[in-house]
Amino acid sequence: MSSDLKMFGKRVRTLRKAKNMTQEQLATAADSGAKYISELERGEANITITLINKLADGLGVATGELFNNDHEAEGKELRGKIYKMVDDADDEEIKLL
């Protein structure tokens, strides 16, 4: 499947877990099936505009929030800063970690 579907599925999973919902609960809220939600979260299923709207409603977020992956760029930037700090640290600083 495409990387776009995988990214979308990962975002759905992130939002679902943030709401403490199971796949079954989201499936019920979105009038879908738990197996389909599982496939969707793994990026293995295509999605319709209708279901995108139902997922957003079920998750209690705006539809656009399903496509907001800014947090991933921020996470990569933060990891880069951490790696640089570790690389620049001397032995004593490493021991403190």
N, C-alpha and C positions, 0 to 999 in steps of 0.2 A: 504494500500500500504506500501511498505517497507520504512524504514527510509532513505535509500540511494536515493530513488526517491524523497522523500520530501526535502532532503538536496540539491539534484540537482535542483529541481524546485525553491527552495528558492534562489539558486545562480543565476539562470536564471532571476528571478524577480529582484534581486539586480542589476545585470548588465543592465537589460532593463531600470530600473528606473534611473540608473546612466547616461544612454545615453538619458534620457528624451524621451523614446519611449513608445507608447501605445502598448497594446497587439496586436491590429490590425496592427500596423506598423511592429512589429516584425513578425507577421504571414505572412504578405505580403513579407517581406524581406527573410523569411525562406521558402517561398512557402508552407505555411501551413494554418490552420484556426485559428481564434481568440479563438474559443471555445476550441480547442485542446491546445493552448498556456495557457489558463486559467487552464485547467485540469492539464497540465504539471507543472505549477507553484505551484499548490496545492499538487503535488505529487500523483495525481490520474490517471496518464496516463503513459504507458510504452513509451520508446523512442527507435528509431533505430540509428545506427551509422550514417546513411545518414543524418538524421535530426539533430543530434548533430553537424555535420559539417556545415549544413545550418544555424543553430542557431548561431554558432560561427561567420560565415561570416556575417550574418545579424546584429549581435551585434558589429562587427568590432574587435573581439578579437581572440586570438589564441585558438584552441580547448581545450587545457589544462587549460585555464583560467576558463572554465565552471566547472572544478573539483577542483579548488583552493578554499578551505574553511579555509585557515589559519587565515583569519580575524575573524572567529568565535572564535577560540581558544584565540586570542589576546583580543577579547571583553570579554570573560569569565574571563581571567586573570585580566583585568582592573576592571571589576565589583567586583571581589574578593578584590582587593586593596582598592577600594572605600568603600566597606562594612566594611573592617577592620578599615579604617580611621574613619568612622562614629562610629563604636563600641568603638574605643579608645578615641573619642572626649569627652571633658567635656561639661557641660551644656552651658557655655559661647560660646564655639566653635560651638555647635549645633545651637545656636541662630543666629550665623553669616551665617549659611547655609540657 
